């Protein structure tokens, strides 16, 4: 299947109005209507099909005319891999909130970058560490440092995004 940026996707690329992780953004740029999904996945950007499905669901990408629609079963392979990724009280499967670890990471990442970015020069290294995360587990491991730097009140939104 070949995907192309929608007009909304083109605008989001310019003004960064839709929060994407650095890896998602790099892969998003590759969707030019010529490369297949498999080619982008194989490009070594570190994204998974669930990331692409998320961008399609947000309306940032759409199939090129004549290209096959996204397969309905694409998100299912990502779910079994999540439970073995780490030990947490909610396992890797969607918890009571119905969010997978991947979704929690996507929700928490922009909050973490905003919190650490607001620290200015003092938070520069911590901000770089946040930007270097690639998974829920990485961000969860940094959460105590972020909480110590910004205080528990400001970190409450991050804790909610990571744990609920």
Backbone torsions as a table, in degrees:
resi	resn	phi	psi	omega
1	UNK	NA	141.0	179.7
2	UNK	-114.4	129.0	-179.8
3	UNK	-113.5	155.2	178.1
4	UNK	-137.2	153.7	178.4
5	UNK	-68.3	138.3	174.2
6	UNK	-80.6	169.1	174.0
7	UNK	-56.6	-38.2	176.8
8	UNK	-64.8	-38.3	177.7
9	UNK	-64.9	-40.5	177.1
10	UNK	-61.1	-43.1	179.7
11	UNK	-66.7	-42.3	179.5
12	UNK	-63.6	-32.6	177.3
13	UNK	-65.9	-38.2	-178.4
14	UNK	-74.9	-48.1	-172.8
15	UNK	-102.2	0.2	178.2
16	UNK	55.1	35.7	-178.1
17	UNK	-73.7	-19.6	177.9
18	UNK	-109.5	120.3	-177.9
19	UNK	-69.6	121.0	175.2
20	UNK	-125.8	145.8	175.5
21	UNK	-66.9	160.6	178.2
22	UNK	-56.0	-38.4	179.3
23	UNK	-67.8	-41.8	178.4
24	UNK	-63.6	-41.8	-179.6
25	UNK	-63.0	-43.5	179.1
26	UNK	-61.1	-42.9	178.7
27	UNK	-69.2	-38.9	180.0
28	UNK	-56.9	-40.4	179.9
29	UNK	-61.1	-31.6	-177.7
30	UNK	-71.1	-18.4	-179.6
31	UNK	-76.5	94.5	-174.6
32	UNK	-114.7	7.6	-178.2
33	UNK	85.7	2.2	179.3
34	UNK	-117.4	-32.7	-179.2
35	UNK	-89.0	142.6	176.8
36	UNK	-82.3	164.2	176.8
37	UNK	-58.0	-42.9	-179.5
38	UNK	-62.3	-37.4	177.7
39	UNK	-64.9	-42.1	179.3
40	UNK	-67.0	-42.6	178.0
41	UNK	-62.1	-37.6	-178.0
42	UNK	-79.0	-6.7	-176.3
43	UNK	-73.3	-3.8	176.3
44	UNK	79.7	24.0	-179.9
45	UNK	-78.8	-12.0	179.5
46	UNK	83.3	17.0	177.7
47	UNK	-101.5	163.9	178.5
48	UNK	-120.5	169.5	-178.1
49	UNK	-58.5	-31.9	179.3
50	UNK	-61.5	-35.8	176.7
51	UNK	-61.9	-43.6	-179.4
52	UNK	-66.7	-43.5	177.9
53	UNK	-60.0	-36.8	178.6
54	UNK	-63.7	-42.9	179.6
55	UNK	-67.2	-34.2	175.9
56	UNK	-67.0	-44.2	-179.5
57	UNK	-63.0	-32.7	178.2
58	UNK	-75.6	-9.6	-179.5
59	UNK	84.6	17.5	-179.8
60	UNK	-85.8	-28.2	-179.0
61	UNK	-128.0	151.9	175.0
62	UNK	-147.0	154.5	178.0
63	UNK	-65.9	144.0	174.6
64	UNK	-68.5	144.1	178.9
65	UNK	-52.4	128.7	-179.6
66	UNK	91.7	-7.7	178.5
67	UNK	-88.7	151.3	-179.6
68	UNK	-66.4	144.7	177.2
69	UNK	-68.9	161.0	179.2
70	UNK	-59.7	137.1	179.4
71	UNK	-67.2	139.7	-176.9
72	UNK	-68.8	-26.7	-176.2
73	UNK	-89.5	4.3	-176.0
74	UNK	-57.4	-43.6	-177.7
75	UNK	-68.8	-21.9	-174.5
76	UNK	-61.7	-39.4	179.6
77	UNK	-63.0	-27.5	-178.6
78	UNK	-72.7	-29.7	-176.5
79	UNK	-65.0	-45.1	180.0
80	UNK	-65.3	-28.4	-178.6
81	UNK	-71.1	-29.0	-175.4
82	UNK	-65.2	-40.4	-177.6
83	UNK	-60.7	-33.2	-176.9
84	UNK	-82.6	-5.5	-175.1
85	UNK	-72.2	-25.5	-179.2
86	UNK	-177.2	167.3	-178.7
87	UNK	-101.6	120.0	173.5
88	UNK	-144.5	167.2	-174.8
89	UNK	-66.5	-19.7	-177.5
90	UNK	-105.4	9.5	-174.6
91	UNK	50.9	-169.4	-177.8
92	UNK	-88.8	-17.3	-178.4
93	UNK	-71.9	156.7	177.2
94	UNK	-54.8	133.1	-178.3
95	UNK	-87.3	-154.7	-178.6
96	UNK	-59.9	-31.3	-179.7
97	UNK	-80.0	-13.4	179.6
98	UNK	82.8	10.2	-178.0
99	UNK	-100.7	133.6	176.2
100	UNK	-76.9	170.3	176.8
101	UNK	-61.5	-38.1	179.1
102	UNK	-61.2	-43.1	179.9
103	UNK	-68.2	-38.5	177.7
104	UNK	-61.5	-41.2	177.9
105	UNK	-61.9	-46.2	-179.4
106	UNK	-62.1	-35.4	179.4
107	UNK	-75.6	-37.9	-174.2
108	UNK	-82.3	-30.3	-175.3
109	UNK	-55.6	-51.0	-179.9
110	UNK	-63.0	-32.5	178.3
111	UNK	-67.0	-44.8	-179.8
112	UNK	-62.7	-42.2	179.7
113	UNK	-67.7	-36.1	178.3
114	UNK	-66.0	-45.1	-179.4
115	UNK	-62.6	-48.3	-177.6
116	UNK	-72.1	-32.8	176.8
117	UNK	-66.1	-29.8	-179.5
118	UNK	-74.7	-8.9	-179.8
119	UNK	-81.5	-9.3	179.8
120	UNK	70.5	-146.1	-176.5
121	UNK	-62.8	-33.2	179.8
122	UNK	-63.4	-30.8	-177.9
123	UNK	-99.0	9.3	-175.1
124	UNK	-57.3	-50.0	-178.7
125	UNK	-64.9	-39.9	178.5
126	UNK	-64.7	-39.0	177.6
127	UNK	-62.9	-40.9	176.6
128	UNK	-62.8	-38.6	177.8
129	UNK	-63.9	-41.8	178.2
130	UNK	-62.3	-45.9	-179.3
131	UNK	-65.0	-21.7	178.5
132	UNK	-85.0	-6.6	-179.8
133	UNK	-71.5	148.6	179.5
134	UNK	-128.1	-2.2	-176.7
135	UNK	-149.3	167.9	176.5
136	UNK	-57.8	-44.1	-177.5
137	UNK	-62.7	-41.0	178.2
138	UNK	-60.6	-46.5	-178.1
139	UNK	-69.1	-37.8	177.8
140	UNK	-62.4	-37.7	179.0
141	UNK	-67.6	-29.8	179.0
142	UNK	-84.1	-16.5	-175.4
143	UNK	-54.2	-41.9	178.8
144	UNK	-61.9	-37.7	178.0
145	UNK	-65.5	-41.5	179.5
146	UNK	-65.0	-44.4	179.9
147	UNK	-59.8	-43.1	179.5
148	UNK	-64.8	-34.6	-177.1
149	UNK	-76.9	-38.9	-174.4
150	UNK	-103.7	-15.4	-177.3
151	UNK	95.5	154.1	-175.4
152	UNK	-64.6	-30.3	-178.8
153	UNK	-66.3	-48.4	-179.2
154	UNK	-71.1	-29.9	-178.6
155	UNK	-79.3	-7.1	-177.9
156	UNK	-57.8	-40.4	179.7
157	UNK	-64.7	-38.9	177.4
158	UNK	-65.4	-45.5	179.3
159	UNK	-59.4	-40.9	179.4
160	UNK	-64.2	-43.6	-179.3
161	UNK	-66.2	-34.2	-178.9
162	UNK	-79.3	-33.6	-169.2
163	UNK	-109.2	-24.4	-177.7
164	UNK	-83.6	NA	NA
